[in-house]
């Protein structure tokens, strides 16, 4: 397998955006323009401690000079956000992936954006693009504490933005928001905590508006494997002919890594797309949060960190 291309970048600016969130501006190490990207894209940042983490690009897509990411310090950090907050400094060199987009922005006559906490990051470039295209939009941005809501100061000056701060007595009413007739024709883009996204999904399903809802999850919903409920199967690697047995308590990714077989990976939760692999033969129980229903039905690619086989053997393009 050929290694994925990387970008050599430099930290041009590092600033505290709000409590617990730091913004990192990245520029090309050689001073050239960076590869173009579309709203909703993210980059995978390769950290000095051997980990990789994905962060949405939240700068202007029309600006080729830099990428900006906003990193929330997770109190349960496994070494990603904590490393960035504790060690990153202006002038540091690092590498990232090329921009990748699992949350594409579609053209529409109007938009409704719904954000929860750090979920605001992929939506900002969408708002900028909607403004540039002269498309009406509304952003509803919910959080518990205004001091921990990234970009809330800037966004508070936009008349199309509604900040709902539960600590100040205002809460998001999903049903009321989606039942508002002024949003009936809007494409809905949402990112935030699982509870918010689940509520949006359930309400859109009941209202037959699911095709208009686009969500991005930062946390996977795949459950831990239960060996009593799962089954073992074989994976054949088409490029080498090697066959690996995946145990009932293993993911395909873990089984490959245990055999010393390298495979791209990062989140291990089915939300980043780093481990997307082409299916040559076999059928799959798709458990990721990236592929839509049509893509899962096509059975052409899978996320090997969380999805499993429904056939006795899978043949993968590895």
C-alpha positions in Angstrom: 0.0 0.0 0.0 1.4 3.4 -1.0 1.6 5.9 1.9 -1.0 8.7 1.9 0.4 12.0 0.7 1.1 14.5 3.5 1.5 18.3 3.8 4.5 19.8 5.6 3.1 22.8 7.5 4.2 25.4 10.0 2.1 26.8 12.9 1.8 30.5 11.9 -0.4 31.6 14.8 -1.7 30.0 18.0 -4.4 31.7 20.1 -6.9 31.0 22.7 -10.4 31.3 21.1 -12.3 30.8 24.4 -12.1 28.7 27.5 -10.7 25.3 26.6 -10.4 25.9 22.9 -7.3 26.9 21.0 -7.1 28.0 17.3 -4.2 26.9 15.3 -3.3 28.6 12.0 -1.2 26.5 9.6 0.7 27.7 6.5 2.8 25.8 4.0 6.4 25.2 5.1 7.6 26.5 1.7 5.3 29.5 1.7 3.2 28.4 -1.3 -0.6 28.2 -1.5 -2.2 25.3 0.2 -4.4 22.7 -1.6 -8.0 23.9 -2.2 -10.8 22.6 0.0 -14.5 22.8 0.2 -16.7 23.6 3.3 -17.0 20.7 5.6 -13.5 19.4 5.0 -11.1 18.3 7.7 -7.4 17.5 7.9 -5.7 14.8 9.9 -2.9 16.3 12.0 0.0 14.0 12.7 1.2 14.7 16.3 4.7 14.3 17.7 3.6 11.7 20.1 2.7 9.2 17.3 -1.0 9.9 17.3 -3.2 11.4 14.5 -6.3 13.4 15.0 -8.9 15.0 12.6 -10.0 18.6 12.9 -12.4 20.5 10.7 -10.9 23.4 8.8 -12.8 26.5 10.0 -11.1 29.3 7.9 -12.4 30.8 4.6 -12.3 28.3 1.7 -11.4 31.1 -0.6 -8.2 31.9 1.2 -5.4 29.6 -0.1 -2.8 30.9 2.4 -3.7 29.0 5.5 -5.8 26.4 7.2 -7.3 27.2 10.7 -8.4 24.5 13.1 -10.0 24.9 16.5 -9.1 22.2 19.1 -11.3 21.6 22.2 -9.4 20.3 25.2 -11.1 17.0 26.0 -11.0 16.3 29.7 -10.9 12.6 28.7 -8.2 13.2 26.1 -6.3 10.1 25.1 -3.3 12.2 24.1 -4.5 14.2 21.1 -6.1 17.5 22.3 -4.0 17.5 25.5 -0.8 17.2 23.4 -1.9 20.1 21.2 -2.8 22.4 24.1 0.3 21.6 26.1 3.0 21.4 23.4 2.1 23.3 20.2 3.9 26.6 19.7 4.2 29.2 17.0 6.9 28.2 14.4 6.5 24.4 15.1 6.7 22.2 12.0 4.2 19.4 11.6 2.5 17.3 8.8 -1.1 16.8 8.0 -3.1 14.9 5.5 -4.6 16.5 2.4 -8.1 17.9 3.1 -10.8 15.3 3.1 -14.5 15.9 3.1 -17.0 13.5 4.7 -19.5 16.4 5.3 -19.9 18.0 1.8 -21.7 21.3 1.5 -24.5 21.2 -1.2 -26.0 24.0 -3.2 -29.4 25.0 -1.9 -31.8 27.9 -2.0 -31.5 28.4 1.8 -29.9 26.8 4.8 -30.5 26.0 8.4 -27.3 25.4 10.4 -27.4 23.8 13.9 -24.3 23.7 16.0 -23.5 22.4 19.5 -20.3 23.5 21.2 -17.2 22.6 19.1 -19.6 21.5 16.3 -19.6 25.1 15.1 -16.2 24.6 13.4 -17.3 22.9 10.1 -20.3 25.2 9.8 -18.4 28.5 9.7 -17.0 27.9 6.2 -20.5 26.9 5.1 -21.9 30.2 6.4 -19.1 32.2 4.7 -19.9 30.4 1.4 -23.6 30.9 1.7 -23.0 34.6 2.2 -20.8 34.7 -0.8 -23.5 33.0 -2.9 -26.1 35.4 -1.5 -28.1 32.5 -0.1 -30.2 33.1 3.0 -29.3 31.1 6.1 -29.9 30.8 9.8 -27.5 29.5 12.4 -28.8 28.2 15.8 -25.8 27.7 18.0 -26.3 26.0 21.4 -24.0 25.7 24.4 -24.0 25.6 28.2 -21.6 28.5 28.8 -21.0 31.5 26.5 -17.3 31.6 27.6 -16.8 28.1 26.2 -18.6 28.6 22.8 -16.0 29.2 20.1 -16.5 32.2 17.9 -19.6 33.3 19.8 -18.3 36.9 20.1 -17.8 37.2 16.3 -21.1 35.4 15.5 -23.2 37.5 17.9 -22.9 40.4 15.4 -24.6 38.4 12.6 -28.4 39.0 12.6 -28.8 35.5 11.1 -27.3 33.9 14.2 -29.2 32.8 17.3 -27.1 31.9 20.3 -28.8 29.7 22.8 -26.9 29.5 26.1 -28.5 27.2 28.6 -26.6 28.8 31.5 -28.4 32.0 30.6 -31.8 30.4 30.5 -32.2 29.8 26.7 -32.3 26.2 25.4 -32.6 24.6 21.9 -36.1 23.3 21.1 -35.4 20.9 18.2 -39.0 20.1 17.5 -40.0 23.8 17.5 -37.1 24.7 15.3 -37.8 22.1 12.6 -41.6 22.7 12.7 -41.1 26.4 11.9 -42.5 26.8 8.4 -39.8 29.3 7.5 -37.3 26.4 7.4 -39.4 24.1 5.4 -37.3 24.4 2.2 -33.9 24.7 4.0 -31.1 22.2 3.7 -30.1 21.4 7.3 -26.4 21.1 8.3 -25.7 20.1 11.9 -22.7 19.2 14.0 -22.5 18.7 17.7 -23.0 16.3 20.6 -24.6 12.9 19.9 -27.7 13.8 21.8 -28.4 16.8 19.6 -27.7 14.9 16.4 -29.9 12.0 17.4 -32.8 14.3 18.2 -32.4 16.1 14.9 -32.3 12.8 13.0 -35.3 11.4 14.8 -37.4 14.5 14.2 -36.5 14.7 10.5 -37.3 11.0 10.1 -40.8 11.5 11.6 -41.3 14.7 9.5 -40.1 13.0 6.3 -37.3 15.5 6.0 -34.3 13.2 6.5 -33.1 13.7 3.0 -32.6 17.4 3.8 -30.5 16.7 7.0 -26.7 16.5 6.8 -24.8 15.8 10.0 -21.2 15.2 11.0 -20.4 13.3 14.2 -17.1 13.9 16.1 -17.8 10.8 18.3 -18.6 7.4 16.9 -21.6 5.4 18.0 -20.2 1.9 17.4 -20.5 -0.2 20.6 -17.8 -2.4 22.1 -17.7 -5.8 20.4 -19.5 -8.6 22.3 -17.9 -11.9 21.6 -21.1 -13.7 22.5 -23.0 -11.8 19.8 -20.4 -11.4 17.0 -18.9 -14.0 14.7 -15.4 -14.6 13.4 -14.7 -14.3 9.7 -11.8 -14.2 7.3 -10.3 -11.3 5.4 -8.2 -11.9 2.3 -5.9 -9.1 1.2 -6.2 -8.9 -2.5 -2.8 -7.4 -3.2 -0.8 -10.1 -1.3 -3.2 -13.0 -1.1 -2.7 -13.1 2.7 -5.6 -14.3 4.8 -6.3 -13.0 8.3 -8.9 -14.3 10.7 -10.9 -11.6 12.5 -12.0 -12.8 15.9 -15.5 -12.2 17.3 -13.9 -9.7 19.7 -11.7 -8.0 17.1 -12.2 -5.3 14.5 -10.7 -5.9 11.1 -8.2 -3.1 11.8 -7.1 -4.6 15.0 -6.7 -8.1 13.4 -4.5 -6.6 10.6 -2.4 -4.6 13.0 -1.9 -7.6 15.2 -0.3 -9.4 12.2 2.0 -6.5 11.5 0.0 -5.3 8.5 -0.1 -1.6 8.2 -3.4 0.1 7.4 -4.4 3.8 7.6 -6.3 4.6 10.7 -7.0 7.2 13.3 -10.3 7.5 15.2 -11.2 3.8 15.4 -14.8 4.9 15.8 -16.0 5.2 12.2 -16.2 8.9 12.0 -13.0 10.1 10.3 -12.8 8.0 7.1 -9.0 7.4 7.4 -9.4 3.6 7.2 -11.9 3.6 4.2 -11.1 0.4 2.2 -12.4 -0.9 -1.1 -14.4 -4.1 -1.0 -13.5 -6.6 -3.7 -15.8 -9.4 -2.6 -18.1 -10.2 0.2 -20.9 -8.3 2.1 -20.6 -5.9 5.0 -22.4 -4.8 8.1 -21.7 -1.1 7.9 -21.4 0.5 11.3 -19.7 3.8 10.5 -21.1 7.3 10.6 -19.7 8.4 7.2 -21.4 6.5 4.4 -25.0 7.3 3.6 -27.6 4.6 3.2 -27.1 4.4 -0.6 -23.4 4.1 -0.3 -23.8 1.3 2.3 -26.2 -0.5 0.0 -23.7 -0.2 -2.9 -21.2 -2.2 -0.7 -18.2 -0.8 -2.5 -16.2 0.6 0.4 -16.1 0.0 4.2 -14.5 1.5 7.3 -12.4 -1.4 8.7 -12.2 0.1 12.2 -15.8 -0.7 13.0 -17.7 -2.4 10.2 -17.8 -6.2 10.0 -18.5 -9.0 7.5 -21.9 -10.6 7.1 -20.3 -13.2 4.7 -17.7 -15.8 5.9 -15.0 -14.1 3.9 -14.2 -10.6 2.8 -11.7 -9.8 0.1 -10.3 -6.2 0.5 -8.1 -4.1 -1.7 -5.2 -4.2 0.7 
